[in-house]
Amino acid sequence: MNVIIAGIDGYLGWPLALHLKARGHRVAGIDNLSRRYNVGEHVDGIFGETKLDSGGNSIIPKIFLMVCSACQNDCRACVTENARKKVFPSYQMTMEQVENFIFCVSESKYLVGTLLLCGLGEPTLWRFFNEGVAVLKRSGLFGQVVVLTNGQSLNRIDSETFELLDEIRVSVLTEETKAQAVRLQERFGSDRIKQLDKAKFRETTEETGSIPCACQCVGPTVIGDKVFPYCAGEGPATITQSGQTILDFPEMHSPLKPHFLKNHDPIFRKNTRNFELCRWCWGNGNTPRREVNPLPEKQNG
């Protein structure tokens, strides 16, 4: 069934959308977002616990779940290169960590709109991809499960998992991946298979950005047994000139446990924009950048 919800961002609209989506309906909605402004919330990047009812349910619009660091490519200007090679090398999320993530979301009474499966590398190279998607989807805790992929290993996704995924966003780096995305669109529809043009990357220059930063790195992100409430992939991939990583800034991460976002709110998030780490972060809009070809000469297979 196709459903349009007026006031989808409200106390009734959002949980209703999640309820219907989890049961296979196609849901769309409109909202002027006045509630967020009325209570002083910033629409851009809001993730804090917004109480829905007396039961304590909380809206979390999206969570990035980083599942592995493996990748087929060695792209120039890869945003997560440092994370893949230095901060979280050889990382593969275990099924025990997946089960703990589900437990924490359930115990926290979080209503998660979108779970974005991505990698510090390529998520379809996660050794538990098919099993993990099935467990996450069937938990019923997520309005939709979306995969962010370079499209080069889609043959690793079995047919049952394809049917479980709500959306696959393919970063088109080559004509081959574009052709594969088109074939998938013909099979599953363009509403489920999205092409993202990545023919050009933006890399940072040798200059650092100023702080407070113009933060474009919006979390929360979960990597294994850690949660990074203020950052997407850019923050965990950042290394300062002196070699510090996000793990050296305890205010920017915490253990994954029930109510893992309880003490993190938008007001506190503003303060994180003043960390020294932010000067080197790709997600800092104040950092000078230049456009480059991500795969100029060589692509590793």
Buried (B, 14 or more C-beta within 10 A) or exposed (E): EEBEBEBBBBBEBBBBBBBBBBEEEEBEBEBEEEBBEEEEBEEEBBBBBBEBEEEEBBBBBBBBBBBBBBBBBBBBBBBBBBBBBEBBEEBBBEEEBBBBBBBBBEEBBBBBBBBBBBBBBBBBBBBBBBBBBBBBBEBEBBBBBBBBBBBBBBEBBBEEBBEBBBBBBBBBBBEEBBEBBBEBBEEBEEEBBBBBEBBEBEBBEEEBBEBBBBBBBBBBBBBBBBBBBBBBBBBBBBBBEEEBBBEBBEEBBBEBBBBBBEEBBBEEBEEBBEBBBBBBBBBBEBBEBEEBEBBEEEBEE
